[in-house]
Structures are given as C-alpha cells and as structure tokens.
Amino acid sequence: MYKNKWECKKIKDILKICHGKDYKHLESGKYPVLGTSGIFTYVNQYLCDWPCALIGRKGASLDKPHYMDSPFWCVDTLYYSKPVKNNNPKWQYYLFQTINWMKMNESSGIPSLRASTIENIDVFVPSYQEQSNIVEFLDKIDQRIETQIKIIDSIKSQKQQIRNILFNDIHQTPNCCVQDYVAYEQPQKYIVHDSNYLPYSKVLIPVLTANQSFILGYTSENDGIYKKGDCIIFDDFTNESKYVNFPFKVKSSALKILQTKEGLLLKFFYEYLQFLNFEAINHKRHYLSEVAITEINVPDLKKQSYVCKVLSSVDIKLKNEEIILKNYKLQKHFLLANLFV
C-alpha cells in the first residue's frame, strides 16, 4: 500500500510539545478554551493559531487526543503541539490515537505525562504525501461517525418528544403513588468485591452503575449476582435510572433495585421515570423521600402495553443505529492499527 519507506524518528523530530496556560486573567471572547475533556469556555485571546494535535498532561482524559485547526487557548492540564515543517498535524492527531498513553503514566495519583516523555517516543513516519493520504482516508470514517452520532441524537430527541406527548396525557389524572405499585431492594448483597474490572467476555458478569457509564466492566465473581429477571436500577443520589434485562452485579450501595407489582408494567414505569425526570438538587438519597411518594397515574394494562409498544419501536431503531456506530468505530480502530507502521 505504501509507496515510500517509513522512517523511525522521535516524536520531537516531527513536532514540538507546548505547554498550556491558565486562562482566568482573560476576558470572555470568541476563542475556545480547551481542557482534557474538550472546549469548556471562550476567551478574547488565543494561545495557538496553527492546526495541531493536543494531548492531556494530567487527568483521567490522558488518552483522549484532540485536534484543532482554528485559533484556541488551552489550559495547563493539556499540551498542544507545533508541527515541524513537512509534517501533517492531522496525521499526528491520528498517530496520537494509536499510542497507549496510560501505559506512560508517570504518577501514582492523578495520571500525568512529562513533555520529554512524549517527545522521546519512537514512531515510524511516512512522507508528507502519504501522511495526507492517510488523513484523507481516516477523515472520511470520522465524518461518517459524526453523522451517525447525529442520527442517534435525533432518534433520542424524537423518542423524548413522543414520550412527552404520551405521558402528558396520562399524568394529568394521578390515581396512586409510586410506592403503591413499585417495590425496591437494597443492593448490598450484589456489590462487587474486586473493583479491578475485567474486559468483556461472554462468561463474565457485568458490573453496573445507573449513570451514563452503565457497564463499568466485568467480574469473574460468581456469588451475589442479581438473577431475578428484568428490573430498574435507580441511583439514589443522581436520580438516574437504567432498565436491565440481564444478570449483573453493582458498584456501590447508592442504588435501589426496582420491581413493579401486579398491574404496572416495568417497561411502562421505566418510561414514566424518564418522563418525570427527577432533578437531583442536593447530595442526598432521593428515592424514599421524593420518588416513592410521587403521585402517578397507572392506566389499564392495555394502554400501558400500547405506550410500551410505541416507545419500544423507537428503541429498536435506536439500537440498530447504535450497532452501526459501533461498527464504524471498530472499522476506525482496525484502520488505525493497520495504517500506521
């Protein structure tokens, strides 16, 4: 595939690592300020006005490179770079995605990297033209991934709109409280003992949390596994919830495991929870003090089934699109592993 020989070089031969700086003395403006998790505010001055790759200096996002092609400022938890002549900065960004940065962590506490460590990494570098060819190819995959994410976000938005329409009508006439139809179980006996989670395997048990992470990892522990069928896990502090239809263990005791009683479909109640969208204003346990005593309307099973069928049809579409996104990301992972020597 490659037309020219790749040369072994140090990263310092193809770019210079530059340190980010504090931004708090600056006024609000049009230039983005980047941290390890991305853009978080805008200021009236820029630190860098050339296209470049960025990598974390400190923090949990050490292994998540960024790329900027317009003027920006970056904080001191992030390194930016200045490409050496005849080196493509976007290629350097993709190169950064092939490096296991966490393995180079130099701190026993918060993960961190020294600039000298980065600059002295050995890499193989092709000609500028081949760098550009690789960038063009990977950009197409990234663009398709971005499009797929927008498709998924659109479906999620559509589902929320449909849910609101259905439950706005139902919720107008409450006829009971949540605790009348929903039982909860404390999670202590399902808590994982070893938090050094394992990668996915069909024979391992997932460890769950109710927040966005959901599956934290997997465990080989075979005791204390929840196997009572479908349930809802509810985070007592954040009010976030997840519908679960497989055996699992949990991370902590800050959860309630919910099951519905006769007359209330579990899936219907889960969607009702998303509609109610309880806010977690204070750091306290919310389920018993707020959620359990909330008035709701439990319609007949026929209407509940109709609501579940409508929303489940959207879930199927969403799941299919998420599978497509996963496949694009796997394609990109394969390409990164094979387009770089």
C-alpha positions, -999 to +999 in steps of 0.1 A: +000+000+000+028+024+009+049+039-018+078+051+003+098+038+032+087+050+067+115+064+088+119+057+125+120+090+144+114+105+178+082+125+182+103+156+189+116+152+153+081+158+139+066+182+164+073+203+195+053+199+226+040+232+240+025+238+275-010+252+280-015+282+303-040+295+328-069+315+312-085+331+342-070+365+336-086+367+302-119+383+293-148+365+276-145+363+238-147+341+207-117+318+211-124+284+226-105+272+257-097+235+258-092+212+287-086+175+287-123+169+281-127+195+253-140+230+250-154+245+282-155+283+277-144+311+253-119+340+258-107+371+239-072+358+232-056+327+216-025+307+226-022+289+193-033+298+158-020+269+137-035+234+132-022+209+157-027+178+178-032+181+216-028+155+243-035+156+281-008+164+305-027+155+336-061+139+344-083+110+336-086+120+299-049+115+293-056+090+265-080+112+245-062+134+219-077+165+204-073+183+171-078+220+164-075+238+131-086+273+143-071+297+170-076+285+206-064+287+241-056+256+262-052+252+300-021+237+317-036+202+320-032+199+282-003+200+258-006+215+224+020+210+196+038+228+168+044+206+138+079+205+122+079+216+085+066+189+061+046+171+087+008+169+087-007+179+121-039+159+114-018+128+107-001+135+141-035+136+157-044+102+143-009+089+153-016+101+189-047+078+188-025+048+182-004+053+213-013+038+247-008+070+268-020+054+300+009+030+299+032+060+301+015+075+332+042+088+355+022+094+386+008+071+413-020+095+419-036+116+391-024+103+357+002+126+342+028+128+314+060+148+310+066+166+277+101+150+275+084+115+277+061+123+248+089+138+227+112+108+231+086+082+219+099+063+188+074+064+158+076+055+122+069+084+099+060+083+061+064+111+036+041+142+038+021+129+008+014+096+025+005+113+057-020+134+038-034+103+020-039+085+054-056+117+068-080+119+039-090+082+044-095+084+081-113+118+079-140+100+058-145+075+086-146+102+112-172+122+092-194+091+090-190+085+127-201+121+134-231+117+110-241+085+128-239+102+162-262+130+149-286+103+136-287+087+171-291+120+189-320+128+165-337+095+173-332+101+211-348+135+207-377+120+188-383+095+215-383+121+242-409+141+222-431+110+217-427+101+254-437+136+265-468+135+243-479+101+257-473+108+293-485+144+293-519+130+287-516+101+312-501+122+340-529+147+341-550+124+364-528+108+391-545+079+409-518+065+432-483+069+444-451+052+431-447+032+463-482+017+458-470-002+427-432-003+430-411-024+454-374-017+460-345-038+471-313-026+486-282-037+465-257-046+493-256-084+485-250-077+448-220-053+453-188-065+436-158-072+459-130-066+435-131-032+416-103-042+392-128-049+364-121-072+335-127-066+298-158-080+281-163-118+280-194-139+275-186-158+307-181-128+329-208-108+348-212-070+341-208-046+369-234-018+366-240+018+377-271+038+369-253+068+355-241+073+319-213+048+322-238+020+329-215-010+324-182-002+343-166-035+334-169-072+341-162-096+370-155-133+374-172-133+408-200-159+408-217-150+441-242-123+448-254-120+412-288-104+406-308-130+386-344-121+394-353-110+358-359-076+344-355-047+368-347-010+370-315+002+388-320+037+403-292+059+416-304+073+449-281+104+446-284+114+410-320+100+402-307+084+371-321+050+361-314+021+338-336-007+326-317-040+330-327-074+314-296-095+322-278-108+353-254-083+370-236-071+400-233-034+411-206-010+421-220+005+453-248+007+478-260+041+464-287+023+443-322+009+446-332-021+425-369-016+415-395-041+406-432-033+398-461-051+414-491-066+396-510-040+375-479-019+365-456-030+336-419-025+344-412-010+310-441+014+313-428+026+347-393+030+334-405+053+307-427+071+333-395+078+353-378+093+323-408+115+317-408+127+353-371+134+351-364+140+388-338+166+394-310+159+420-307+193+436-290+182+468-265+155+475-288+132+494-308+100+489-339+108+469-359+077+463-378+073+496-381+110+504-392+121+469-397+095+442-416+068+461-442+093+473-447+109+439-482+107+425-486+089+392-514+076+370-514+038+364-538+033+334-552-001+324-527-027+311-540-023+275-529+014+275-497+006+292-489-020+266-497+005+238-472+030+253-445+004+257-450-008+221-447+027+206-416+035+226-400+001+221-403+005+183-382+036+187-357+017+209-353-009+182-344+018+157-321+034+181-303+001+189-298-006+152-282+028+147-260+023+177-248-010+163-239+008+130-220+034+150-202+007+169-192-010+136-178+023+122-157+028+154-144-008+150-135+000+114-116+031+125-098+011+152-088-015+126-076+012+103-056+029+130-039-004+138-031-011+102-024+023+085+004+031+109+036+011+108 
